[in-house]
Amino acid sequence: MTIAMKYLSTHGKESGLSFERVLLSGYAEDGGIYFPESIPKVSIDELRQWSGLSYPELMKNILPAFISEDEIPRADLDGIVDRAFRRFSDPK
């Protein structure tokens, strides 16, 4: 079981918010911006593996750490990334 990433306001008056909530809200109600409550750790080995990935493939590895599978299933998230980068002509 994975733990869902939660977000907080930089002004400290809001916390425990879902990705969906912060995405659709824009700025926090207290005037701050939303930030992850914790930053996922990435090992040196993962960084080495990621160093050769294209930008879309890199996003497919990073975004799941910040967006709960319950909110956007991995296959759907990968599809969103693919569609977002489809029009870029430079593969880098």
C-alpha positions as CSV (number, residue, x, y, z in Angstrom):
1,M,0.0,0.0,0.0
2,T,1.3,3.4,-0.9
3,I,0.8,6.5,1.2
4,A,-0.9,9.3,-0.7
5,M,1.0,12.5,-1.0
6,K,-0.5,15.4,0.9
7,Y,0.0,19.1,0.5
8,L,0.1,22.1,2.7
9,S,0.1,25.9,2.4
10,T,3.4,27.7,2.8
11,H,1.6,30.0,5.2
12,G,0.8,27.1,7.4
13,K,-3.0,27.4,7.8
14,E,-3.9,24.5,5.5
15,S,-2.5,20.9,5.4
16,G,-3.4,17.4,4.6
17,L,-4.8,18.3,1.2
18,S,-5.0,16.1,-1.9
19,F,-3.4,16.7,-5.2
20,E,-6.8,17.3,-6.8
21,R,-7.7,19.9,-4.2
22,V,-4.5,21.9,-4.7
23,L,-4.5,21.5,-8.5
24,L,-8.0,22.9,-8.7
25,S,-7.6,25.6,-6.0
26,G,-4.6,27.5,-7.3
27,Y,-3.4,29.6,-4.4
28,A,-4.1,28.5,-0.8
29,E,-7.0,30.3,1.0
30,D,-4.5,31.8,3.4
31,G,-2.5,33.4,0.6
32,G,0.3,30.9,0.5
33,I,1.1,28.4,-2.2
34,Y,0.7,24.7,-1.9
35,F,3.8,22.5,-1.3
36,P,4.2,18.7,-0.7
37,E,4.2,17.9,3.0
38,S,7.2,15.7,2.4
39,I,9.7,15.4,-0.4
40,P,10.2,11.8,-1.7
41,K,13.7,10.4,-1.3
42,V,15.4,9.3,-4.5
43,S,18.4,7.0,-4.4
44,I,21.6,7.5,-6.3
45,D,20.8,4.4,-8.3
46,E,17.5,5.8,-9.3
47,L,19.1,9.1,-10.4
48,R,21.6,7.2,-12.5
49,Q,18.8,5.2,-14.1
50,W,16.8,8.3,-14.8
51,S,19.8,10.2,-16.3
52,G,19.3,8.5,-19.6
53,L,15.5,8.9,-19.9
54,S,13.7,11.2,-22.1
55,Y,11.8,14.1,-20.4
56,P,8.4,12.3,-20.8
57,E,9.8,9.1,-19.4
58,L,11.4,11.0,-16.5
59,M,8.0,12.6,-15.7
60,K,6.5,9.1,-15.7
61,N,8.9,8.2,-12.9
62,I,8.7,11.3,-10.9
63,L,5.0,12.3,-10.9
64,P,3.7,9.1,-9.2
65,A,5.6,10.2,-6.1
66,F,3.5,13.4,-5.9
67,I,0.1,12.1,-7.2
68,S,-1.7,9.3,-5.5
69,E,-2.7,6.3,-7.5
70,D,-6.1,6.7,-6.0
71,E,-6.4,10.1,-7.6
72,I,-4.9,9.4,-11.0
73,P,-4.1,5.7,-11.7
74,R,-0.6,5.2,-13.1
75,A,-1.8,4.1,-16.6
76,D,-3.9,7.3,-16.8
77,L,-1.0,9.5,-15.6
78,D,1.3,7.9,-18.2
79,G,-1.3,8.7,-20.9
80,I,-1.6,12.3,-19.7
81,V,2.2,12.7,-20.0
82,D,2.3,11.0,-23.4
83,R,-0.5,13.4,-24.7
84,A,1.2,16.4,-23.2
85,F,4.4,15.8,-25.0
86,R,3.0,14.4,-28.3
87,R,3.4,17.7,-30.2
88,F,7.0,18.3,-29.2
89,S,9.2,17.7,-32.3
90,D,12.5,17.5,-30.5
91,P,12.8,14.1,-28.7
92,K,15.0,15.6,-26.0
